[in-house]
């Protein structure tokens, strides 16, 4: 098969996890050749990739090889070395989202700084390097205060909630005792956590998805409901924030903007992800164009797709249970017997408690019905490791 536009022929993806897998499923529908780079031989995307470079994410030679045999590179997670990508960009290789976007977003302090400079509302924050500065920030913001690693954190890892001066030293030690950059952030007693998926193409075209309402348990996303049960005014404000974020970071591809809705009905941007996001999985069944198809469209200069919500939708993560060991899916049949339920199994070979092993989505006539069916189905399916 030959493409008239050669730049659309081969896509390289850094990462072969579930996000990479779902990107490939959409890319293959449009005829793209996809190569992944991932150190795990049987990663979720391995079975459907056209080619798999088995190498570490910090292997410069392997990343260069991926670039040389691809027309463009994208990535499914942001904790990768940015310097090799900057070098490749300087040589003319295409990387989306750009290395500049990635470099800023990788560091939460820099991320928040650039948002604040562009007058996008964020929680108050300050860089800290020692316990004395953490106490000073806590006195300014009030207890409790959030201590965050500026780099590397995800799913609550790299965060410590400090409730009193006595907890400062312990939190400082837990987050590396200053070996990695730290920031202190005002704790926000929010009413809701929401997120919005937005896309920007190479032409500057932008599309924004409906606002999702998120429920986290143990710092891991548990459920996303769409549409979020917030006012039309707040939805419009969230969309404005999303569009501004895409402009600020000159984003190409899918970006997720996570926000807090405060007790006094203000929106504050919490974090940004320069890639398809867990809270956007609902778009696969819930919207005309999924976030994964949209990402492929955006980075290959194709027209962006319709983001209309087809029906109220609920997404629930399926987390590993039992002990760590070979993954075993239990209860797929009864879960799929619940009307409106779709199940996505990531095919990770090893399950461990709390690991994201799959998700299910439910579409229904009402959000209440979708939530009820989602809860029912989630109680029927389980992905376990070794038997207890």
URKA-V926557 format. One record per residue. RES is the residue in one small letter. PSI is psi in whole degrees, 0 to 359 (* if undefined). OMEGA is omega as a letter, one per 20 degrees, with the letter a starting at -180 (999 if undefined). BURIAL is 1 if it has 16 or more other C-alpha atoms within 10 Angstrom, else 0. Layout:
RES;PSI;OMEGA;BURIAL  RES;PSI;OMEGA;BURIAL
This chain:
x;132;r;0  x;139;r;0  x;138;r;0  x;314;r;0  x;105;a;0  x;333;a;0  x;349;a;0  x;9;a;1  x;312;a;1  x;130;r;1  x;133;r;1  x;133;a;1  x;124;r;1  x;111;a;1  x;134;a;1  x;30;r;1  x;199;a;1  x;327;a;1  x;318;r;1  x;319;r;1  x;314;a;1  x;332;r;1  x;314;a;1  x;318;r;1  x;320;r;0  x;321;a;1  x;321;a;1  x;329;r;0  x;328;a;0  x;7;r;0  x;15;a;0  x;150;r;1  x;129;a;1  x;129;r;1  x;136;r;1  x;154;r;1  x;118;a;1  x;139;a;1  x;344;a;1  x;121;a;1  x;319;a;0  x;50;r;1  x;164;a;1  x;324;a;1  x;352;a;1  x;315;a;1  x;342;a;0  x;355;r;1  x;147;r;1  x;327;r;0  x;145;a;0  x;114;r;1  x;112;a;1  x;103;a;1  x;157;r;1  x;155;a;1  x;343;r;1  x;15;r;0  x;101;a;0  x;319;a;0  x;320;r;0  x;321;r;1  x;320;r;1  x;319;r;1  x;318;r;0  x;316;r;1  x;319;a;1  x;331;a;0  x;15;r;0  x;155;r;1  x;339;r;1  x;158;r;1  x;141;r;1  x;182;a;1  x;155;a;1  x;357;r;1  x;160;a;1  x;357;a;1  x;65;r;1  x;158;a;1  x;125;a;1  x;335;a;1  x;314;r;0  x;325;r;1  x;321;r;1  x;319;r;1  x;316;a;0  x;320;r;1  x;318;a;1  x;334;r;0  x;359;r;0  x;0;r;0  x;146;a;1  x;124;r;1  x;123;a;1  x;133;i;1  x;160;a;1  x;160;r;1  x;328;r;1  x;314;r;1  x;313;a;1  x;316;a;1  x;318;a;1  x;314;a;1  x;330;r;1  x;330;a;1  x;110;a;1  x;326;r;1  x;313;r;1  x;321;r;1  x;310;a;1  x;324;a;1  x;313;a;1  x;327;r;1  x;316;r;1  x;318;r;0  x;329;r;0  x;17;r;0  x;34;r;0  x;125;a;1  x;129;r;1  x;160;r;1  x;151;r;0  x;142;a;1  x;162;r;1  x;146;r;1  x;140;r;1  x;150;a;1  x;350;a;1  x;168;a;0  x;324;r;1  x;319;r;0  x;328;r;1  x;317;r;1  x;322;r;1  x;317;r;0  x;320;a;1  x;322;r;1  x;326;r;0  x;313;a;0  x;333;a;1  x;149;r;0  x;148;i;1  x;160;r;1  x;147;r;1  x;127;r;1  x;129;a;1  x;140;r;1  x;132;a;1  x;334;a;1  x;150;r;1  x;348;a;0  x;150;r;0  x;154;r;0  x;41;r;0  x;345;r;0  x;138;a;0  x;7;r;1  x;146;r;1  x;126;r;1  x;123;a;1  x;118;a;1  x;345;a;0  x;163;r;0  x;330;a;0  x;340;a;0  x;354;a;0  x;310;a;1  x;317;r;1  x;314;a;0  x;319;r;1  x;317;r;1  x;319;a;0  x;327;a;0  x;26;r;1  x;0;r;0  x;37;r;1  x;359;r;0  x;332;r;0  x;152;a;0  x;141;a;1  x;155;r;1  x;149;r;1  x;138;a;1  x;141;r;1  x;131;r;1  x;131;a;1  x;112;r;1  x;78;a;0  x;156;r;1  x;320;a;0  x;153;r;1  x;128;r;1  x;163;r;1  x;158;r;1  x;133;r;1  x;132;a;1  x;150;a;1  x;144;r;1  x;130;a;1  x;177;a;1  x;339;r;1  x;355;a;0  x;355;r;0  x;138;r;0  x;144;r;1  x;138;a;1  x;137;a;1  x;165;r;1  x;152;a;1  x;133;r;1  x;148;r;1  x;124;a;1  x;143;r;1  x;119;r;1  x;142;r;0  x;127;a;0  x;38;r;0  x;12;r;0  x;137;r;1  x;127;a;1  x;318;a;1  x;142;r;1  x;129;r;1  x;136;a;1  x;129;j;1  x;153;r;1  x;143;r;1  x;74;r;0  x;169;a;0  x;159;r;0  x;326;r;0  x;317;r;0  x;323;r;1  x;318;r;1  x;320;r;0  x;318;r;0  x;318;r;1  x;320;r;1  x;316;r;0  x;315;a;1  x;316;r;1  x;321;r;1  x;320;r;1  x;316;r;1  x;323;r;1  x;315;a;0  x;316;a;0  x;4;a;1  x;46;a;1  x;137;r;1  x;122;a;1  x;200;a;1  x;135;r;1  x;144;r;1  x;131;r;1  x;113;r;1  x;138;a;1  x;156;r;1  x;138;r;1  x;114;a;1  x;171;a;0  x;332;r;0  x;26;r;0  x;39;r;0  x;148;r;0  x;131;r;1  x;131;r;1  x;128;a;1  x;297;a;1  x;162;r;1  x;139;r;1  x;127;a;1  x;58;a;1  x;169;r;1  x;149;a;1  x;152;r;1  x;319;a;1  x;352;r;1  x;5;r;1  x;333;a;1  x;337;a;1  x;340;a;1  x;310;r;1  x;337;a;1  x;340;a;1  x;162;r;1  x;316;r;0  x;125;r;1  x;161;r;1  x;331;a;1  x;317;r;1  x;319;a;1  x;321;r;1  x;315;r;1  x;316;r;1  x;314;a;1  x;315;a;1  x;348;r;1  x;13;r;1  x;24;r;1  x;157;r;0  x;141;r;0  x;148;a;1  x;169;r;1  x;131;a;0  x;14;a;1  x;136;r;0  x;125;a;1  x;315;r;0  x;160;r;1  x;137;a;1  x;142;r;1  x;134;r;1  x;135;r;1  x;133;r;1  x;146;r;1  x;108;a;1  x;149;r;1  x;146;r;1  x;180;a;1  x;219;r;1  x;169;r;1  x;133;r;1  x;188;a;1  x;130;a;0  x;136;r;1  x;123;r;1  x;126;a;1  x;131;r;0  x;20;r;0  x;317;a;0  x;305;a;0  x;328;r;0  x;317;a;1  x;345;r;1  x;345;r;0  x;121;a;0  x;133;r;0  x;357;a;1  x;135;r;1  x;137;a;1  x;135;r;1  x;115;r;0  x;126;a;1  x;347;r;1  x;36;r;1  x;134;a;1  x;333;a;0  x;129;r;1  x;143;r;1  x;154;a;1  x;128;r;1  x;352;r;0  x;140;r;1  x;110;a;1  x;344;a;1  x;182;r;1  x;162;r;1  x;150;r;1  x;150;r;1  x;129;r;1  x;143;a;1  x;175;a;1  x;332;r;0  x;158;r;0  x;323;r;1  x;316;r;0  x;318;r;1  x;319;a;1  x;319;r;1  x;315;a;0  x;325;r;1  x;318;r;1  x;317;r;1  x;312;a;0  x;323;a;1  x;337;r;1  x;346;a;0  x;337;a;0  x;146;a;1  x;143;r;1  x;110;a;1  x;160;r;1  x;223;r;1  x;148;r;0  x;144;r;0  x;*;999;0
